Every structure is written in C-alpha cells, then in structure tokens.
C-alpha cells in the first residue's frame, strides 16, 4: 500500500517567487547557476548547488544558508498540515499545455525490492547519490521533490485539482522557459483525507528523481540505526514527492538523444541486425510497436528498424515486450552494447544533438520518446531501463516547497 501524507512545508514567505526557484540541480550548468544567483541572493540554487564558505565545505555552507534564511524569515514553515497543489502552464510546439498534480510526502519502500508500492524504472548513478546524500545529511531536508505518477482511472484527483485551480494561488512564478508555476496550499481536512485514502491502494511510479529517492532511503536507514527513539512516523521515513495522474493531458515525455564517438563496429552491427530506411520515413515508423533508431553520421540521417524480433528476444532475455520494443533498449543491447551509459552525452533536442555531433566529429543517435504505458509496464515488472530513457517536460522547480526531515 502507498502511504502519502500531508505535511508542513517550508516555503518562501513571498507570494511571487520567480527570483527564488531553480531547475533541478542536475540540469543547471555553471552559466545557469550564475544567472540564477544574480536574480536573488536567496535563490534556492545557493543551497542546491552551494559553494564552499570561508570555513565550511559546500554542504555545511548549504545547511548554514538554509538555517539562516529560516531565522531571517526568508523561508517560513507552514503552521498547518497541508497538501500543496501545483500547476505548470507551458508550451510544446506552440500548443499551450497544463500539468496538474500535488506535493506530499511518501513513505519510503526499499528500492528495487519488487515488494513495495513504489516502482522504479531506472537505477541512479552512484556519483549523483553521493552528492545528494551529503546535502541531505547537512540540511536534513528534501530541497527538491521526486516526480511520481499514479493511475487516476476514476479522475478523483483530477477533479480535485481542477476545483482547486479556481482558487487564488498561494504562490506563483515564471521561469526562463516561460513556464508559469502556480501553487495552492490546501489544509482542508476533507480533501486531505480523500486524497490520502484514494492513493492508499495505488502503485506509485517514479518518473524522475530516482537518485533522490534512493538517497532518501539510504538516509532513512542510516538515521534509523542511530535513533534510540525510532518511530515509523518520523519524518525521515518519508520523502518529498510530486504526484501527477497518468491520465493528465499535460504529461509531456521527451526523448533523451545521445551523442557518442562512432564505435568501430557500428556499420557491421547495422548491416547484421537492422533494416535501413530514408529519413522521410521516421514519422511513419515511429508509430510502429517497435521503435526505430535514427543516426546522424557523416552529414546524413539514416533510420534503422530491427530485422527480426528474435534479435530483441535473444539480446534481452526475460525482458518484457514493452521493454524490448523501445529504441533505447535496442541501442544499448544490440547496436552499442559495449558502451557504458556514462560515456554518452545526453541532449533533449534533436537539432542540438546533431549540432554537437558535427562540432565534435561524433555521431548523434536520435530516439523516440518512451510512452507512459511502456514506463508503467516496465516498472510493474521491476525492470530497469537504460540511463536517461525518459525526459519529462517541463522540469519541476526546486524551492516551491521544502520538506523538513528533522
């Protein structure tokens, strides 16, 4: 059973928080970090990606800032236990979309055990976990959420989100990508009870933030061993999550394209395992059950489809059909199985991937997006997709709500 609960968030005291939020830390480069810092000395990037202070390491400095901002009233803890409904209004290809969901805390299940209600589809990179664990230990707070999905067949949460969106928001922001963020603090006991009970028999699917989830679990186990007054209700047994219905029309999954030096056996692998098609066929082929792969090499695009489904079954024994049919699976298991995921450069825009490939003398691998249905099936089967198989757009903002674990 999934156990989600309302909590008392730590939030910015101002209603307009444009200058204070930042994207997830792993998509913030040095240039973007500096831009965010110029917006405000209180931008959350100063905690998410803190620099060392005069006497502290960067994690201690992050904790010092976090505590100071609370003492100064920049950040304030809500007095009432609440759920935090969140809406992002954005554009994709000129079409306006809205994604609705809410923030809560979720009881942690052991990752990858296959027994709990929280389902993963990807394993986190070790270096990301180490960094986030050190920050978590220092601040004793979830600064940014794990993005999760759940099934809302009866549209119970969808209807609640729609009704709450008619209220005046508690906080708003507009980011660099022109995404409009709206937050509602909801302490109505009836709504909280309805939401908590409705999700109690649901599976929770991690969409993004596997490293944050795994880090939260590791932290909880470490603290549990040291806590002489342990209780399962203590806050460190939970993690901050954003929960969005799978049925929400605002869910937008983008592919994560790859740029890599061409393997020496690339052409022989293509000849053996794939049929080659002209670039104009991509749109038609991408609608097929088995996804195509596109490669830009030597100034031209080529589209590849697997010659025989038997090749997929042999390369991925025991994997579900949903797993085998994804382009990223064929890429990592058949076309380039010897290349570690960490060796690829990941780019969400296909034109940027091609441009980078041209500049660096490498090749661009263009893949279709992973469908939500495939993600669900793979997660339920406790299968782990290759790294960066999904890219949810827009990203959740860090600094909208913070969950204290102390």
N, C-alpha and C positions, 0 to 999 in steps of 0.2 A: 504493500500500500504506500502511495506517495503521501508524505505529510508536509504540507505547506502551512505557514502561519504568518499572520500579520506581525509587525514589529514597529519599534520606534526608530525611525531613520534619523540619521544626522544629515542635515541639508544646509545649503546656503540660505542665509537669512533674507536675502533679497528675492524679489519675485522675478526680475529679469536676470537670467544667469548666463547670458550669451558669452560674457567675458570669462566665465569661470569653468565651463565644461571643456573636455577634450576628447578626442577619439580614443579607442583602446590603445594602450601603450605600444603594442606590437605593430601598429601601423603609423607610428609617429617617428619620423626621421629627425635628424638634428636641425634642419631648416624649419620644419613644422614646430618643433619644440620651442625654438626661439621666437617664432611668430606668436605662439600661444602665451608665452611668458610676457611678451610686450602688451598683450591685451589687459593683463592684470597680474600684480604680484601674488594674488590669491588664486590664480588658475590652478586647477587640480593637477595639471601636468607636473607642477613643482613637487607633488607628493608621489604621483605615479612613476615619474622618471626623475627623481631627486638627484641632485649633485651633492658631493661631499661638502659639509660645512667646514668651518675653521678647525674644529676639533673632532668632528664626528665622521663616520663613514656615511655613505648616501642613504642607507636605511635608517640609521639613527637620526639623520637630518630630516628625513621624511616624517618620522614619528614626532620630532620636535615641532615641525611646522603644523602637523595635524593637531597636536595638543594646544599649540599657541593660537591657532585660528579658532578653536573652540573657546578658549579663555577670552579672546577678544570679541567674540560674538559674530565672527565671520561665518562660522558653522554653528548650527544650533540643533540640539536633539529634540525631536517632536515629543510633546508631553503625552499624547495618546497613541495607543497601539493602532496601527493603520495598515491598509494596503495602498499601494501607490500606482494608480493607473497612468499609463504612459502612451502617448500617441506621437508618431513621427509622420509628417507630411512631406513628401518628396516627389521627384520626377524621375521617370525612366523613359528614355527616348521621347521626351516631350509630353508624356502622359502623367498626370498627377495621380499619385497613389497615397494611401494612408494605411499604416500598420498600427494595430491596436493590441495592447496587452497590459500587463501589470507587473510590478515588482513585489516580491515577497521573499521570505526565507524558506529554504527547503532542507528537510532533514537529509543528512548525507548517508548514502549507501556506499559500500565498498566498491570502488571502481572495478569494472570488468569481471566481477564475481559471477554475473549472469543470474543472480538470485534476486536482486533488488528491483525496485520500480524505476530507478534512474538508468537510462540506457545511453551508451556512448556509441559513436561510430568511428572514432579516430583516437589514436594514442598521442599524448602530448610529448613534445621534445623535452629531453631532460634539462637542457640549459634554461628553458623558459620556466620550468618548475622550480629550479633552484633559486632563481632571481625572485619569483613571486613569493616563495616561501619565506625568504629573508625579509621581504617587505611586510608580509602578513605578521610575522613574529614581532616586528618592530612596532607596527601601528595597531595591532590587534583589531583589525577592521577589514571588511571587504570594501575596498575603494571602488571597484567596478564589478558588474554582475556577470554571471554565466547566462548565456542566451539559451533558453529552452523552449521546446514545443510540446503541445499535448493535443489530443483529439477532443474536439468540442462538437460531437455529432448533433447534440440537441441545441446547440447555439446558446447555451445558458450564459457563458462568459461573454460571448459576442454581443448578446443583448444588453448585458450589464455595462460593457464598455461603451456601447452606443448611447445609453442613457446618461452615463457619467460625462461623456464628451459634451453634453449640452450645458454642463455647469461651467462656471468661471474657473479657469485653471489656477492652480496654486503657484506654478512657476512656468516660465516659457523661455525658449532660447532659439536662436537661428545660427547654424554653423556655417563654416566656409563653403560647404557643398550646397548651401541654401536649403538644407533640411530644417523644417520647423518642428521643434520639440515642445510638447505640452505635457504637464504633469498635474495630476489631481491627487490630493491627499484625502483618503476615504476612511473614516473611522466609524462609519455606520455598522453597528454590531450585526444587523440582519444580513447586510451584504457580505461582511467578513465570514459569517457562519456559512452562508450559501456557497461562497467560493471555496472555502476550506473543505467543506463536505463534498462538493461536486468533484474536486480533484483527488479526493482520498482514494478512489479506486482506479485512478488513471495511471498510465505509464508516462513518464517524463523523458523526453528525448533531448539530449544535449545537441544544440545546433552549432554553437561556437563557445569557446572558453573551456575546452577540455583541460587545459593546463591549470586554469583557475580552480576547476572542480577537484582535480587530483591533488592540488596543493592544499585546498581546504580540508580534504580527507586526511592527508598526511599530518597537517597541523592538529586536527582534532584528536588523532590517535596519540600524538606526542604529548599534548596537554592532558589528555585523559589519564595517561600513565602516571603523571606527576600530581594530579588533583586528588587530594585525600578526601575531598567532599564532592566527589563526582556525582553528577545527576544527568540523566539523558536529556533533561530540559535545558541544560546550559547552552548558551548561545554558540559556543564553538562547535557544537554538533550540527550546526546548520550553515548554509551558505546562501549568500545573496543571489537571487535569480530573477531574470525577466522571463515571464511566461506568456507565450503567444499561441493562440489556437492555430492548428494546422490548416483549418478552413479559412483563415483570414485572407482576404483578397490582396492584402498589402505585402504578403510574403514574396520577396524577390531574391531568388538564388542566382548568383552569377558564377561562372566558371573561374577557376584559377589556372591561367595558362602558364606554360613553362618555357624557360629559355635555358639552353644547355649546349655544350660543345657536342657536335655530332659524333656519336660512337663510330668506331672504325667498321663495325659490322652492321651499321644501320641499313644499308641498301640490301644486303643479303637477307636480313630479317624481314624487310618489307617484301622482297620477292618470294620468300618462303611462306609467309603467313597472311599476307594482305593482298586484296584487290585494289587497284589504283583507279581513281576517278578524277575527272576535271573539277576545278574549284567551283564551277557553277552548280554542281550537284549537291553542295553542302546542305542547303536548306531542306531539300527533299530527304536526304539521307539522315539528317539529324532527327527526323520524326520516326525513324525506324526503331524497333525494340532494342537492337544492338547499336550502340552509338558509334559514329565514325570518329577518326582522328585526323586532324589537319596538320601538316608540317610545312613550314615556310623554310626553304633551303635554296641557296644559290639563286635568289631573286624570283622564285616561283612557288606557288602553292600547289600541294597535292593532297588529295583526300584518300584515306585508307579505310577499308572495311575488312573485317576478318573473313578469310576464305571459308573456313569451316567452324561451326560452333564447337566441334570436337576439340579444336585447338584451345578454346577457352576452358573447357572442362578439364583438359589434361593439365593446363598451366595452373588452374585454381581448383584443385580437388577439394570437395567438401564445402565450397562456397556456393551461396545461393545464386539463382539465375539473375536476380536483381543486382547482385554484386558483380558477377561476370560480365554483364551487358554494358557496364559503364566504360566510357573511353579511358578514364584514368586507370582502371584496372588492367585493360589490355595494354596500356602504355607501360605500366610498371611491372607487369608479369610476363609480357611477351616481347614487346618492342625494345624495351630498355631495362631488363630485369637486373642487370649488374650495377646500375647507377643508384646510389643511395639518395633518398628523398632530400637530404640536406644539400646535395650538390646542385639542385635546380634553383634557378631564380624564378620566383613566382610573381606573375603580373596579372591583374584582373582585366585589363583592357587589351583586346587582341591587337589593336594598332600599335600600342606601346610595346607589346611583346615583339612584334615584327621589327619595330624601330630599334629596339635594344639588340635584337639579333643581328641586324645589319651593321650597327655600330661596333659590335664586339666580334664579328665573324663567327657567330654561333647560329644555331637554328631555333626557331620558335615552334612550340608544339601547342596547337590550338585545340581545346576540348569543349564539348557542350557542357552545360550546367547539369549538376546532379539533381534529378527530380525529388521532390519531397517524399513521394511514395517509395522511391528506392531507399532513401535515407531511413525511413521508418522500418522497412523490411530488413535492411542490413543491421540496424540497431537491435531489433527484436531477436535476430539470430546471433547476437553477440559477436558480429563480425567487425573487423577494424579496416576501414578504407585506407588507401594510401594517404599520406600527408596532403593537406590542402586540397581536399576533394570538393569542398563547398566554400562559398564566399557569400555570406548573407549581406544584402544591401538594403538600407543604409546600416552602418555600424551603430551599435548602442553607444550613447555618450557616457563617459565616465564623469562622476561628480553630480549626477542628477540626484541620486540617493546613495547613502553610505550605510552599511550595517556594522554596528559595533559588535565585536565578539567577546568583549571584556565583561 
